């Protein structure tokens, strides 16, 4: 099918976690932190006073931030986070492969990104406020080794 929806809408997306059980829940209201940048190192050439070279050093990635309504305690993603944050590092952290798909109205992926060796580094619950009728939100922040656009 031809991709004739440029620019795509950013409200319909799917998150997939690859795990041994392959049963991670993937409903999120907001995703941010899909970014990378090249770190540089300044290099001053002898005799050149007009500028300093910027040499590429390494690639770094921002943390991936997922937000959703607070899930049930038996949610596979909550269980994974609970093991990591409640385990005092007695249990090894098992990173997973994950993907984010931007979908079209026919539930087909328009764009896709993969994230290698992702694992949670922060798990927060946003503020409760009795004067606003908002949904209780949890935020899961993940580190990963590499991000790649695959579609």
Phi, psi and omega in degrees: 000135181287143178269094183248025182245071179251132350282149182286153174286150184253016184261346182244107183217165181223138177246131180238128174253131176264117178223176179297321180277339180053037182235028180289133177287147192226024180269117181227148178270334187208138175230133175216171177089019177273085184205159178215158176210157178263123174283144180235160178235127180289141178224116179265118178282136179298132178089349179254108182257355185279337181198169176239131176292147172245109183264136178296137185245302180201167178257134176238155183237143175284161176288140176275127183244123179245132179237143178198170173297147183302123185275165175299155181295333181272010175296135180303324179291320176295318178299318179298312179296319180299318178297320183287311185278340180255006187261359181050032180061018175287330178255132181296145176282122181257102179291156181233160170275139177219160181225147171240126179244130171268122191256157172262182183292344178266015179064030177251142180291129174269317179225156180208145177229143176248151180229120183268139174054053180276141175207149183287140176239350178207142181216105187237155169248128180290167184303145169266139181217117185287348181266356179236137180270058182259158176286143176289125188246137169250148183236127179243124181249131184237143168265156176207159183276327186205139174244138180218131173281124185250354178210000000 
